Amino acid sequence: MGTYQFKLPDIGEGIAEAEIVAWHVKVGDRVEEDQQLADMMTDKATVEMESPVAGIVQSLAGEVGDQVPIGSVLVTIETESAGAAEAAAAPATEEVPLADGAAVPTQAQEDANPTLEVANETPPLPLAGGDRGVGASAQREAQASPPAQTSEAHPQPLPQAGGEKVLTTPAVRQRARDLGIDLAQVKSADGRIRHADLDAYLLYNGGSVSARGAGPLRADEQIKVVGLRRKIAENMQAAKRRIPHFTLVEEFDVTALEDTRAMMNRDRGSNPKLTLLPFLITAFARTFPDFPMINATYDDEGNVITRHGSVHMGMAAQTPAGLMVPVIRNAERLSIWQLAAEVARLSDAAKSGKATREELTGPTFTISSLGPMGGITSTPVISPPQVATVAVNKVEEKVVPVNGELEIRKRMNLSLSCDHRVVDGWDAATFLAALRPLIENPLRLLA
């Protein structure tokens, strides 16, 4: 029998410590060689730690969210022996499932299926505010006085006597259970209770929920801010505290651009599908040489501004772990199709957690877009040491005057945020104006 101390290896140049993002083992677990032990994160890059030996976990370095110095013991493992193997082979306690896996049918499926006859044995569940359904007096009142007629399908609601079997579907029964309604107290026209009958019952008895498909009541929960979410919070706090932001919004006509994009997608062959991003990145890259103060970074401690000749375009991407910004290197050298391929590749890498440290560092300018969810306007936050960032808002059809005639055109806003210590308002306004002939005349982008 022996003890193996797994020490946190050097996982990046200049890295002194890493944060525990997730544990995949606990004390007492049996681990095999190459089994994943933990996820460690530093500078938005997550690294999986794997066990080099088999054995029983004796101790862990800390909890999720703790920082562990490089070279310190992360996991202590009792190496394999006959006794240890027997202990590890003991069956683990089974987890109790949270749900029975039953599917809830659609309304069309409910109407197509025969009525189910099931005894109503479910007691009322508590409603919000601590009340338990409808009181006895209110229930007696409901039986004595039928609710107001809501439709021709409910001419004379008939009460269901308590304790009798209730005709309904699983979806209606589940909804009633979630709302804390005793189905025996709900009236219906033909003895079969539908969603409309629950709605009428709620309205008559002062219920606050009348929409179909209401979800179950949920308790408050606390979530510890760790890992990437904590990094995002720290970066955003530092950005807003250190950088005096201003945002300028300009509207562009993208009718011709959208037509060109659709035409190119129809004949794209093996190329990736084009979004607006490759066109916009090309427009920015061609405009930056005349506005070097925008494609720049600012060292506010050394009071040094670096005007970058190359365009390393950061691309904000939403991932299951949170916001990440993969970087398209030397975007000014890439064609529309090459940019589309890089956008797709880096987006997939970020969402799958496979983006490398080099792919997540060093942007000189950042573009973000939520596509059709992008809103009318926005105020993007600059990530230091960059001095500017742009948000792409959604495309909308608008009636606008064109040469004295009203036309329906596709319009889109760009929201440009700048660091007022480096970029003046005039510079931002003239920069957006310089983008217009490229964005509104896509042939110039393809020339």
JOCORGI-V59550 format. One record per residue. N is the residue number from 1. RES is the residue in one letter. SS is DSSP state (hx for helix, st for strand, lp for the rest). OMEGA is omega in radians with two decimals (NA if undefined). Layout:
BEGIN
n=N res=RES ss=SS omega=OMEGA
n=N res=RES ss=SS omega=OMEGA
END
This chain:
BEGIN
n=1 res=M ss=lp omega=3.13
n=2 res=G ss=lp omega=3.14
n=3 res=T ss=st omega=3.12
n=4 res=Y ss=st omega=3.11
n=5 res=Q ss=st omega=3.11
n=6 res=F ss=st omega=-3.10
n=7 res=K ss=st omega=-3.13
n=8 res=L ss=lp omega=-3.09
n=9 res=P ss=lp omega=3.06
n=10 res=D ss=lp omega=-3.03
n=11 res=I ss=lp omega=3.11
n=12 res=G ss=lp omega=-3.11
n=13 res=E ss=lp omega=3.10
n=14 res=G ss=lp omega=-3.12
n=15 res=I ss=lp omega=-3.13
n=16 res=A ss=lp omega=-3.13
n=17 res=E ss=st omega=3.13
n=18 res=A ss=st omega=-3.10
n=19 res=E ss=st omega=3.05
n=20 res=I ss=st omega=-3.14
n=21 res=V ss=st omega=3.14
n=22 res=A ss=st omega=2.97
n=23 res=W ss=st omega=3.07
n=24 res=H ss=lp omega=3.08
n=25 res=V ss=lp omega=3.04
n=26 res=K ss=lp omega=-3.13
n=27 res=V ss=lp omega=-3.12
n=28 res=G ss=lp omega=3.13
n=29 res=D ss=lp omega=2.98
n=30 res=R ss=st omega=3.10
n=31 res=V ss=st omega=3.08
n=32 res=E ss=lp omega=3.09
n=33 res=E ss=lp omega=-3.12
n=34 res=D ss=lp omega=3.08
n=35 res=Q ss=lp omega=-3.11
n=36 res=Q ss=st omega=-3.14
n=37 res=L ss=st omega=-3.04
n=38 res=A ss=st omega=2.98
n=39 res=D ss=st omega=3.13
n=40 res=M ss=st omega=-3.07
n=41 res=M ss=st omega=3.01
n=42 res=T ss=st omega=3.14
n=43 res=D ss=lp omega=3.08
n=44 res=K ss=lp omega=3.08
n=45 res=A ss=st omega=-3.12
n=46 res=T ss=st omega=-3.10
n=47 res=V ss=st omega=3.11
n=48 res=E ss=st omega=3.09
n=49 res=M ss=st omega=-3.11
n=50 res=E ss=st omega=-3.09
n=51 res=S ss=lp omega=3.09
n=52 res=P ss=lp omega=-3.10
n=53 res=V ss=lp omega=3.03
n=54 res=A ss=lp omega=3.12
n=55 res=G ss=st omega=-3.09
n=56 res=I ss=st omega=3.14
n=57 res=V ss=st omega=3.13
n=58 res=Q ss=st omega=-3.11
n=59 res=S ss=st omega=3.08
n=60 res=L ss=st omega=-2.99
n=61 res=A ss=lp omega=-3.08
n=62 res=G ss=lp omega=-3.14
n=63 res=E ss=lp omega=3.08
n=64 res=V ss=lp omega=-3.10
n=65 res=G ss=lp omega=3.12
n=66 res=D ss=lp omega=3.06
n=67 res=Q ss=st omega=-3.11
n=68 res=V ss=st omega=3.12
n=69 res=P ss=st omega=3.06
n=70 res=I ss=lp omega=3.12
n=71 res=G ss=lp omega=3.12
n=72 res=S ss=lp omega=-3.08
n=73 res=V ss=st omega=3.11
n=74 res=L ss=st omega=-3.12
n=75 res=V ss=st omega=3.01
n=76 res=T ss=st omega=-3.04
n=77 res=I ss=st omega=3.01
n=78 res=E ss=st omega=-3.04
n=79 res=T ss=st omega=-2.98
n=80 res=E ss=lp omega=2.96
n=81 res=S ss=lp omega=-3.09
n=82 res=A ss=hx omega=-3.13
n=83 res=G ss=hx omega=-3.12
n=84 res=A ss=hx omega=-3.14
n=85 res=A ss=hx omega=3.12
n=86 res=E ss=hx omega=3.14
n=87 res=A ss=hx omega=-3.11
n=88 res=A ss=hx omega=-3.10
n=89 res=A ss=lp omega=3.13
n=90 res=A ss=lp omega=-3.08
n=91 res=P ss=lp omega=3.11
n=92 res=A ss=lp omega=3.11
n=93 res=T ss=lp omega=3.14
n=94 res=E ss=lp omega=3.07
n=95 res=E ss=lp omega=3.10
n=96 res=V ss=lp omega=-3.13
n=97 res=P ss=lp omega=-3.12
n=98 res=L ss=lp omega=-3.10
n=99 res=A ss=lp omega=-3.09
n=100 res=D ss=lp omega=3.08
n=101 res=G ss=lp omega=-3.13
n=102 res=A ss=lp omega=3.14
n=103 res=A ss=lp omega=3.08
n=104 res=V ss=lp omega=-3.09
n=105 res=P ss=lp omega=3.05
n=106 res=T ss=lp omega=3.13
n=107 res=Q ss=hx omega=3.12
n=108 res=A ss=hx omega=3.11
n=109 res=Q ss=hx omega=3.11
n=110 res=E ss=hx omega=-3.08
n=111 res=D ss=hx omega=-3.11
n=112 res=A ss=hx omega=-3.07
n=113 res=N ss=lp omega=3.07
n=114 res=P ss=lp omega=3.10
n=115 res=T ss=lp omega=3.13
n=116 res=L ss=st omega=3.13
n=117 res=E ss=st omega=-3.06
n=118 res=V ss=st omega=3.10
n=119 res=A ss=st omega=3.14
n=120 res=N ss=lp omega=-3.10
n=121 res=E ss=lp omega=-3.07
n=122 res=T ss=lp omega=3.11
n=123 res=P ss=lp omega=3.13
n=124 res=P ss=lp omega=3.07
n=125 res=L ss=lp omega=3.12
n=126 res=P ss=lp omega=3.03
n=127 res=L ss=lp omega=3.13
n=128 res=A ss=hx omega=3.12
n=129 res=G ss=hx omega=3.06
n=130 res=G ss=hx omega=3.13
n=131 res=D ss=lp omega=3.13
n=132 res=R ss=lp omega=3.07
n=133 res=G ss=lp omega=-3.14
n=134 res=V ss=lp omega=-3.12
n=135 res=G ss=lp omega=-3.09
n=136 res=A ss=hx omega=-3.14
n=137 res=S ss=hx omega=3.12
n=138 res=A ss=hx omega=3.11
n=139 res=Q ss=hx omega=3.09
n=140 res=R ss=hx omega=3.09
n=141 res=E ss=hx omega=-3.13
n=142 res=A ss=hx omega=3.12
n=143 res=Q ss=hx omega=-3.08
n=144 res=A ss=hx omega=-3.06
n=145 res=S ss=lp omega=3.14
n=146 res=P ss=lp omega=3.11
n=147 res=P ss=lp omega=3.12
n=148 res=A ss=lp omega=-3.11
n=149 res=Q ss=lp omega=-3.08
n=150 res=T ss=lp omega=3.13
n=151 res=S ss=lp omega=3.14
n=152 res=E ss=hx omega=-3.14
n=153 res=A ss=hx omega=-3.10
n=154 res=H ss=hx omega=-3.08
n=155 res=P ss=lp omega=3.14
n=156 res=Q ss=lp omega=-3.10
n=157 res=P ss=lp omega=3.14
n=158 res=L ss=st omega=-3.13
n=159 res=P ss=lp omega=3.04
n=160 res=Q ss=lp omega=-3.13
n=161 res=A ss=lp omega=-3.13
n=162 res=G ss=lp omega=3.11
n=163 res=G ss=lp omega=3.13
n=164 res=E ss=lp omega=3.06
n=165 res=K ss=st omega=-3.08
n=166 res=V ss=st omega=3.10
n=167 res=L ss=st omega=3.13
n=168 res=T ss=st omega=3.13
n=169 res=T ss=lp omega=3.12
n=170 res=P ss=hx omega=-3.12
n=171 res=A ss=hx omega=3.12
n=172 res=V ss=hx omega=-3.13
n=173 res=R ss=hx omega=3.13
n=174 res=Q ss=hx omega=3.13
n=175 res=R ss=hx omega=3.11
n=176 res=A ss=hx omega=3.12
n=177 res=R ss=hx omega=3.13
n=178 res=D ss=hx omega=-3.10
n=179 res=L ss=hx omega=-3.13
n=180 res=G ss=lp omega=-3.11
n=181 res=I ss=lp omega=3.03
n=182 res=D ss=lp omega=-3.08
n=183 res=L ss=hx omega=3.12
n=184 res=A ss=hx omega=-3.13
n=185 res=Q ss=hx omega=-3.09
n=186 res=V ss=lp omega=-3.11
n=187 res=K ss=lp omega=3.08
n=188 res=S ss=st omega=-3.07
n=189 res=A ss=lp omega=-3.03
n=190 res=D ss=lp omega=3.13
n=191 res=G ss=lp omega=3.09
n=192 res=R ss=st omega=-3.08
n=193 res=I ss=lp omega=3.11
n=194 res=R ss=lp omega=3.12
n=195 res=H ss=hx omega=3.14
n=196 res=A ss=hx omega=3.11
n=197 res=D ss=hx omega=3.07
n=198 res=L ss=hx omega=3.11
n=199 res=D ss=hx omega=3.14
n=200 res=A ss=hx omega=3.13
n=201 res=Y ss=hx omega=-3.13
n=202 res=L ss=hx omega=-3.14
n=203 res=L ss=hx omega=-3.09
n=204 res=Y ss=hx omega=-3.07
n=205 res=N ss=lp omega=3.04
n=206 res=G ss=lp omega=3.14
n=207 res=G ss=lp omega=-3.11
n=208 res=S ss=lp omega=-3.12
n=209 res=V ss=lp omega=3.13
n=210 res=S ss=lp omega=-3.13
n=211 res=A ss=lp omega=3.11
n=212 res=R ss=lp omega=3.04
n=213 res=G ss=lp omega=3.13
n=214 res=A ss=lp omega=-3.10
n=215 res=G ss=lp omega=3.13
n=216 res=P ss=lp omega=3.07
n=217 res=L ss=lp omega=-3.10
n=218 res=R ss=lp omega=3.09
n=219 res=A ss=lp omega=3.05
n=220 res=D ss=lp omega=3.07
n=221 res=E ss=lp omega=3.12
n=222 res=Q ss=lp omega=-3.14
n=223 res=I ss=lp omega=3.12
n=224 res=K ss=lp omega=-3.13
n=225 res=V ss=lp omega=-3.08
n=226 res=V ss=lp omega=3.00
n=227 res=G ss=hx omega=-3.06
n=228 res=L ss=hx omega=3.14
n=229 res=R ss=hx omega=3.10
n=230 res=R ss=hx omega=3.10
n=231 res=K ss=hx omega=3.13
n=232 res=I ss=hx omega=-3.13
n=233 res=A ss=hx omega=-3.14
n=234 res=E ss=hx omega=-3.13
n=235 res=N ss=hx omega=3.14
n=236 res=M ss=hx omega=3.12
n=237 res=Q ss=hx omega=3.13
n=238 res=A ss=hx omega=-3.12
n=239 res=A ss=hx omega=-3.10
n=240 res=K ss=hx omega=3.13
n=241 res=R ss=hx omega=-3.01
n=242 res=R ss=hx omega=-2.99
n=243 res=I ss=lp omega=3.01
n=244 res=P ss=lp omega=-3.07
n=245 res=H ss=st omega=2.75
n=246 res=F ss=st omega=-3.07
n=247 res=T ss=st omega=3.11
n=248 res=L ss=st omega=-3.09
n=249 res=V ss=st omega=3.11
n=250 res=E ss=st omega=-3.14
n=251 res=E ss=st omega=-3.13
n=252 res=F ss=st omega=3.03
n=253 res=D ss=st omega=-3.08
n=254 res=V ss=lp omega=3.14
n=255 res=T ss=hx omega=-3.13
n=256 res=A ss=hx omega=3.13
n=257 res=L ss=hx omega=3.13
n=258 res=E ss=hx omega=3.09
n=259 res=D ss=hx omega=3.12
n=260 res=T ss=hx omega=3.14
n=261 res=R ss=hx omega=3.14
n=262 res=A ss=hx omega=3.13
n=263 res=M ss=hx omega=-3.12
n=264 res=M ss=hx omega=3.12
n=265 res=N ss=hx omega=3.13
n=266 res=R ss=hx omega=-3.09
n=267 res=D ss=lp omega=-3.02
n=268 res=R ss=lp omega=3.14
n=269 res=G ss=lp omega=-3.12
n=270 res=S ss=lp omega=3.14
n=271 res=N ss=lp omega=3.11
n=272 res=P ss=lp omega=3.13
n=273 res=K ss=lp omega=-3.10
n=274 res=L ss=lp omega=2.91
n=275 res=T ss=lp omega=3.09
n=276 res=L ss=hx omega=-3.01
n=277 res=L ss=hx omega=-3.12
n=278 res=P ss=hx omega=3.11
n=279 res=F ss=hx omega=-3.12
n=280 res=L ss=hx omega=3.10
n=281 res=I ss=hx omega=3.10
n=282 res=T ss=hx omega=3.13
n=283 res=A ss=hx omega=3.12
n=284 res=F ss=hx omega=-3.10
n=285 res=A ss=hx omega=-3.14
n=286 res=R ss=hx omega=-3.10
n=287 res=T ss=hx omega=-3.08
n=288 res=F ss=hx omega=-3.11
n=289 res=P ss=lp omega=3.12
n=290 res=D ss=lp omega=-3.13
n=291 res=F ss=lp omega=-3.04
n=292 res=P ss=lp omega=-3.13
n=293 res=M ss=lp omega=-3.13
n=294 res=I ss=lp omega=3.03
n=295 res=N ss=lp omega=-3.00
n=296 res=A ss=st omega=3.01
n=297 res=T ss=st omega=-3.04
n=298 res=Y ss=st omega=3.01
n=299 res=D ss=st omega=-3.05
n=300 res=D ss=lp omega=3.04
n=301 res=E ss=lp omega=3.11
n=302 res=G ss=lp omega=-3.11
n=303 res=N ss=lp omega=-3.13
n=304 res=V ss=st omega=3.05
n=305 res=I ss=st omega=3.09
n=306 res=T ss=st omega=3.05
n=307 res=R ss=st omega=-3.01
n=308 res=H ss=lp omega=3.07
n=309 res=G ss=lp omega=3.10
n=310 res=S ss=lp omega=3.12
n=311 res=V ss=lp omega=3.04
n=312 res=H ss=lp omega=-2.96
n=313 res=M ss=st omega=3.00
n=314 res=G ss=st omega=-3.08
n=315 res=M ss=st omega=-3.10
n=316 res=A ss=st omega=-3.10
n=317 res=A ss=st omega=3.08
n=318 res=Q ss=st omega=-3.13
n=319 res=T ss=st omega=3.09
n=320 res=P ss=lp omega=-3.14
n=321 res=A ss=lp omega=-3.10
n=322 res=G ss=st omega=-3.08
n=323 res=L ss=st omega=3.06
n=324 res=M ss=st omega=-3.08
n=325 res=V ss=st omega=3.01
n=326 res=P ss=st omega=-2.97
n=327 res=V ss=st omega=3.02
n=328 res=I ss=st omega=-3.10
n=329 res=R ss=lp omega=3.06
n=330 res=N ss=lp omega=-3.09
n=331 res=A ss=hx omega=-3.10
n=332 res=E ss=hx omega=-3.11
n=333 res=R ss=hx omega=-3.00
n=334 res=L ss=lp omega=3.07
n=335 res=S ss=lp omega=3.10
n=336 res=I ss=hx omega=-3.11
n=337 res=W ss=hx omega=3.11
n=338 res=Q ss=hx omega=3.08
n=339 res=L ss=hx omega=3.12
n=340 res=A ss=hx omega=3.12
n=341 res=A ss=hx omega=3.13
n=342 res=E ss=hx omega=3.09
n=343 res=V ss=hx omega=-3.13
n=344 res=A ss=hx omega=-3.10
n=345 res=R ss=hx omega=-3.10
n=346 res=L ss=hx omega=3.08
n=347 res=S ss=hx omega=3.12
n=348 res=D ss=hx omega=-3.13
n=349 res=A ss=hx omega=3.14
n=350 res=A ss=hx omega=-3.10
n=351 res=K ss=hx omega=3.14
n=352 res=S ss=hx omega=-3.14
n=353 res=G ss=lp omega=-3.09
n=354 res=K ss=lp omega=3.12
n=355 res=A ss=lp omega=-3.12
n=356 res=T ss=lp omega=3.11
n=357 res=R ss=lp omega=-3.13
n=358 res=E ss=hx omega=-3.13
n=359 res=E ss=hx omega=-3.09
n=360 res=L ss=hx omega=-3.09
n=361 res=T ss=lp omega=2.95
n=362 res=G ss=lp omega=3.08
n=363 res=P ss=lp omega=3.05
n=364 res=T ss=lp omega=3.13
n=365 res=F ss=st omega=-3.09
n=366 res=T ss=st omega=3.06
n=367 res=I ss=st omega=3.12
n=368 res=S ss=st omega=-3.13
n=369 res=S ss=st omega=3.05
n=370 res=L ss=lp omega=3.10
n=371 res=G ss=hx omega=-3.12
n=372 res=P ss=hx omega=3.10
n=373 res=M ss=hx omega=-2.99
n=374 res=G ss=lp omega=3.13
n=375 res=G ss=lp omega=-3.13
n=376 res=I ss=lp omega=3.10
n=377 res=T ss=lp omega=-3.10
n=378 res=S ss=lp omega=3.11
n=379 res=T ss=lp omega=-3.08
n=380 res=P ss=lp omega=-3.12
n=381 res=V ss=lp omega=-3.12
n=382 res=I ss=lp omega=3.08
n=383 res=S ss=lp omega=-3.12
n=384 res=P ss=lp omega=0.19
n=385 res=P ss=lp omega=3.09
n=386 res=Q ss=st omega=-3.13
n=387 res=V ss=lp omega=3.13
n=388 res=A ss=st omega=3.06
n=389 res=T ss=st omega=-3.11
n=390 res=V ss=st omega=3.05
n=391 res=A ss=st omega=3.12
n=392 res=V ss=st omega=3.14
n=393 res=N ss=st omega=-2.99
n=394 res=K ss=st omega=3.10
n=395 res=V ss=st omega=3.13
n=396 res=E ss=st omega=3.03
n=397 res=E ss=st omega=-3.12
n=398 res=K ss=st omega=3.02
n=399 res=V ss=st omega=-3.08
n=400 res=V ss=st omega=3.08
n=401 res=P ss=st omega=3.10
n=402 res=V ss=st omega=-3.14
n=403 res=N ss=lp omega=3.09
n=404 res=G ss=lp omega=3.13
n=405 res=E ss=st omega=3.09
n=406 res=L ss=st omega=3.13
n=407 res=E ss=st omega=3.02
n=408 res=I ss=st omega=-3.09
n=409 res=R ss=st omega=3.07
n=410 res=K ss=st omega=-3.06
n=411 res=R ss=st omega=-3.11
n=412 res=M ss=st omega=3.08
n=413 res=N ss=st omega=2.93
n=414 res=L ss=st omega=3.13
n=415 res=S ss=st omega=-3.09
n=416 res=L ss=st omega=3.05
n=417 res=S ss=st omega=-3.11
n=418 res=C ss=st omega=3.03
n=419 res=D ss=st omega=-3.02
n=420 res=H ss=lp omega=3.06
n=421 res=R ss=lp omega=-3.05
n=422 res=V ss=lp omega=-3.04
n=423 res=V ss=lp omega=3.07
n=424 res=D ss=lp omega=3.13
n=425 res=G ss=hx omega=3.11
n=426 res=W ss=hx omega=3.13
n=427 res=D ss=hx omega=-3.13
n=428 res=A ss=hx omega=-3.12
n=429 res=A ss=hx omega=-3.14
n=430 res=T ss=hx omega=3.07
n=431 res=F ss=hx omega=3.12
n=432 res=L ss=hx omega=3.10
n=433 res=A ss=hx omega=3.14
n=434 res=A ss=hx omega=3.10
n=435 res=L ss=hx omega=-2.98
n=436 res=R ss=hx omega=-3.10
n=437 res=P ss=hx omega=3.10
n=438 res=L ss=hx omega=-3.09
n=439 res=I ss=hx omega=-3.07
n=440 res=E ss=hx omega=3.08
n=441 res=N ss=lp omega=-2.99
n=442 res=P ss=hx omega=3.11
n=443 res=L ss=hx omega=3.09
n=444 res=R ss=hx omega=3.11
n=445 res=L ss=hx omega=-3.07
n=446 res=L ss=hx omega=-3.09
n=447 res=A ss=lp omega=NA
END
